[in-house]
């Protein structure tokens, strides 16, 4: 089954906890701290693979999760880090988050992107030894790995997109010019999923053509098969618009497709287009010329027009060479636009900021750094809680709480109650 859009729950591995341990050996009294650090959690990495051609795997496996890190051990033994999880997806897959922001656009075979980062392992008490703190009883909890819901959307990487009404001859054209073998029949909506075909233009040039199910008027509103498959021609350099020359309303057919291309979430009418009248076998040259002239009155001035027959290959060679010229020109323009010789400006992004707000439940302290320390704090360990208080004092949070007239035994909440809370 062809599946090109899925929701996936992604969970990176949690970091392992550090441990509190003291050296115990025969004839050695009061050995020093030797608690080891926890291992780091594994990342979730999406990898583009040319061996994948659909997202059907995720229809039944919506959750992908990496291994968590193991806790540390005595004798300063570091916990084993969790393995990274590599999730293979087809080339052309775009990963977006709940807000629609693009997290990764995997355009080439082997492209990789870390979608969820594993949590760091917590430090064991051996990490906190110093000249003034020789027997620390503090160990950190491991950080939680990232957990998010993403949308994986397959957008085929093709040079040319075939568009048109149902039964316009798109599949026949693809089968006649490429190695593809789409289903062909004399009724609408024969094509139910996108098809790809490699077309050999000449000894040096091959282009990838994408044939999508036919559009009808109202496709953008969900009629017919809808316009959902248009995502597969978003990346194409040129659209090849095929129109059945036997259509009673050629002009209406042309405007119908243009309307649906414009109504799509990305306006596809600004893409270079070639219009070709198909199935010209058996028609007089005068009739073909009249039909071409009829279409020429409504298409943009620079649009190239062709009359072809996929069966007899009439006009196909000339059409393919014109397609090639536009693709080469468009790809060169894209490459030039992406190139820049400017020296990148690197800036350091700090995460020391914090904010204190008074609520009915107490004072809420937010900020990426202090929340990260709270995540790593074992609130059942009084020494760990005291360390967190010391950190808050160094960051100036305690001073701000006093300035805002916090009362004794008032709750201090870090981010959300699930992270943790202490009393002033």
N, C-alpha and C positions, 0 to 999 in steps of 0.2 A: 504494500500500500504506500502511495506517495503522500508523505506528510511534510509540510513546509513551514509550520508555525506551531510552537509548543511552549507551555509554561513549565519551568523547571525550578524545583526547590534546591538551592545550593547551600551546602554546609561544609565549611572548612573545619579541620581538626582543632580541638581545644588543646591548649598547652598543658603539660603535666605539672603537677604541684611539686614545689620544693619541699624538703623535709627537714625537721629538726632532729638532729642526732648528735651524740657526743661519743668520742672515741672510747672504746672499752677494750683494753687489752691487759693480759696478765702482767703484773708487776708495774703497770703504769697507772698511777693514781690521778684522778681528775683529768682525763684526756680532753683535748680541745674539741671544738665543734667540727663535725665532719659530714654534715648533711649536704647531699648533692642537689644540683638543680634539676628541675623537670625538663623533659624533652619538648621541643617545639611541635605544634600541630601542623599537619600537612596542608598544603595549598590545594585548591581546586583550579586546574588549568584546562582551558578549552583549546583544542588543537585542531586546525583545519587539515582534513585528510581527503585526498582525491579518491580514496577507496570507499568513501561514504557518499551516497547520493540522496539520502532522505533522512528526516529526523524521526522516523517511525519508532526507533528504539525507545524514545522518551514518552510514547503513548502509554506504556505500562511501567516505566521506571521514571517517575517524576522527581524522585529524590536522589541526588548524588551527593555523597559525603566522603570526605577524606579522613584518614586515620588521625586519632588524637595522640598527643605525646604521652609517654609513660612518666610516672612520678620518679623523682630522684631517689637515691638510696644512701645508706651509710657509706662511710669511707670515700666520701666525695664522688660517688658514682653518679654520673649524669644519666638521666632517664633517656630512653630511646625516643628519637623524634619520629613522628608519624610520617608515613610515605605520602608524597604528593599524588593526587588523583588526576590523571590525564583523561579528559573526556573528548573523544573524537567526534567531530561534526563535519558535515560537507563543506567544501570550499565555497565561500560566498555567504557563510552564516554571519548574521549580525546579532550581537547580544545586547539587550537593553534592560534597564532596571524598571522598577514600578513607575518612575516618573517619566519614562520614555528616553532617558539619557543613554547614549550609546556607550557601552562599556568596552566593546571590542568589535572590530570589523575584520573578519578573517578572510582576506581576499585571495591569498595564495596558499598553495600546498605547503604545510609545515608551519604556517603562522601560529603563534602561541600567545595566549593572554591569560594572566592570573585574574580570575573573576572573584575568588574569595581567598583571603589570606588566613593562614593558620595562626592561632594564638601563640604567643611566646611562652615558653616554660617559666615557671616561677623559680626564684632563687632559693636555694637551701640556706640553712643558717651559717654554713661555712663561708658564704659570700659576704656576710656582714661583719666579719671579724676585723678589728682594728686595735690600735694601741690602747684605746680607752674603752673598747667594748670587746672583751676577750672571751665572753661566754654568752653570745646572743642566743636568745630563745625564739627568734623570729624566722619564719619561712613564708614565702609568698605562694599564693595560689596561681595556677596557670591562667593565662588570659583565654577568654572564649574566642573561638574562631569566628570569622564573619559568617553570617547566615542571612540569606536574601533570596527573594524570588526574582527570577529573570525570565525574559522572553527570548527564545531563540527563533530567529526568522531567517529562512533560507532565501537568498536572492541570487539567482543563478548568474554566474560570470559568463556573459555572452557578448559577442560583438554586435550582433544584429538581432532585433526582435521582430517577429512576424505578428502583425495585428490585422484584424478584419472581422467582419460578421461571420457567423457560423456558415460553413459550406462555401467559404470564399476561395478555397483551394490551398490553404496554408500547409496542411499536412502533405498534400500531393506535391507541392513545391519542395518541401523539406525532404521527402523521400526521393524525389528525382534528382536532387542536387547534392545530397549528403549520404552518410552511412547510416542515417537514422531509419527506423522502420515503424513509424507511427501507424496507428489503426486508421484506415481510410474506408469510408462508406458514403453512400449517396443519401445522407440525412444529416440534419444539424446536430451539433454537440457530439460528434464522433470522438473528438479529442476531449478527454476528461481531466487530463493532467498535463503539465508542460513537458515538452519533448526537446531534447538537444540534438543537434547534428553538426558534424564537422564538414564544412564545404571547402573543397580544394579549388581555389580560384586559378592559380597557376603553379609553376614548379616551386615558387618561393613563398607563396602566400596561402594560408588556410584561415578561415574565419569560422567562429562558432555561432550558429544560428539557434535561436530559441523560439519555439512555436508554442503559443499559449492558447487555451480554449477560447473559442469565439465570443466576442462581446455582442450584446444587444442593447437597444435603447433602454435605459434605466438600470444598467448593470451596476452603476455606482450606488444604487439604492437597493441592491441585492437581487435584482431580477436575473433570471437565467442562472448561470453559474457565478454571477456577480463579477466584480472587478478585482477580486482578491489575488488572482494570479498575475496581475500587472506588476507586482513586486519583482517578477522575474525579468522584466524588461527595463527596470529602473536604471540599471548600470550600462545598458547597451549604448553604443556610439551612434547608432542610426536605427530608425524604425522603418520597416518595409511594410507598407499598408497595401494589402491585396484586396481587390474588389472584383467580384464576379461580373464579367462584361454582360452577362445575360440578365443581370438584375434590372427590374423594371424602373427602379429609381436609383440610379448610380449616384446622383448628387446627394440624395437623402442618405444613402449608405455612407458616403464619405463624411457628411456632417455628423451622423450618429456616432461614428468611431471617434471623431475629433472631440465631440462633446464629452464622451466618456473618458478620454485621455486627459482632458482638462479638469474633469471633476474628481480625478484621482487625488489622493493625499499629496502627491507631488505632481505638479503640472507637467505632463509629458509632451504637451504640444510644442514646447520650445526645443525639443529634440529634433535634429535633422531627420527629415522624412523623404522617402521615395515612394511614389504611388505607382502601382502596376495593376492594369486590367488583366484578368486571367481568363483562361478557357477560350482563347480566340480561334481555336481550330474550327475550320469550316465557314468562317465569316469572311465576307468580301473586304478588301482593303478599304473601300470607301466607308463601310459601316464602322470599321475599327477607327479610322481617322476621325469620323464624326463623333464617336464616343470619347476619344482622347481630347478633342477640341471642347467637348461639353465639360469635361472635368477640368481642363486647363483654365476655364473661366472662374473657378471657385477656389483653386488651390493657391497658396502663396506663389509669388512670381518666380522665385528661385527653385521651386520644387521640380524635380525631374520626374517625367512621366514615361511609362513603358507599357507596351502591350505584349503579353507573353503567353506561351503555352508550355506548361510543365511536361505534358505528355510528349509533344514533338520537339521540345527544347527551343522552340522559336522565341527569339529575343532574350533567352535566359542568359547567354554568355555576356551580352552587352550589359544586361542588368547587373550581373555579378561584378563586372569590372567597375561599374559606377559605385556600387556598394563598397567595394574595396577602397576606392579613392576617398570616399567620405570617411570611412573608418580610420584610414591612415592619417588623414588630416585631423580628425577629432582626437585621436590618441596622442598625436604630437602636441596639440594645443593643451591637453590635460597634463602631459609631462612637463611642458614649459611652465604651466601655472603652478605646478607642485614644486618646481625647482626654485630654490632661493640661495643666494650667496651671502645672506646677512649672518653676522655673528650672533648666535643665540645669547640672550641675557638670562643669566641664572639668578634666581632669588631664593633666599632661605625662608621657608614657611615655618613660623613658630607655632607651637601648640600649648604655650604656657598660660594662655588666657583663661580666665574663670569668671563666674558670676554668682552672686549670692542673692537669693530672693526669699522673702518671708511669705509663708503660706499658712493656712489653717493647721496644717500638720507639723509645722516647724519651719526650719530654714533649709532650702534646697540649694545645693552647691553643684554647679554644672561647669564643664570644661573638659576638653579631651584628656589633658594630662592628669588632672586630679581624679577623674573618673577611671582612668586606667590604673592608677595606684589603688583606688578603692576596689576595683575588680580583683586585684592581686592580693588583697588583704583578707586574712582569715579572721573574721569578726568574733570567732570563738576563742581566739588567742589574745589575751590582754597585752602581751608584748607587741604583737602585730598591730593592735589598735593604737597603742601608744606611739608606734613608729608612724602611723598615719597621722596622728595628731602633730607630731614633730614636722612632718612634711607640710601640713596645712599651715603651721606656724611660719616655716621658712618661706612659703609662697605668699604670705600676708593674708590668708583667708581668716585665720583666727582673729587678727586685728580688725578685719572688716566686720566679723560677727559681733565683736565687743562694741564697735562703733554703732552697730544697729541694735544695740541694747538686748542682746540675747540673754535669756534667763537661764539659771542653772537647771539641769535636767531637761532642757529643750532638745527636741530631736534635730539632728543634722542629717539630712538625706542627700545621698550622692547620686545625682541624676534621676534615678527612679528607685523606688523602694526595693526592687529586685536586686539592685547592685549592692546596697547595704546602707546601714544607718547607725549612728552612734548618738550618745547623749553628751551635751556640752558639759 
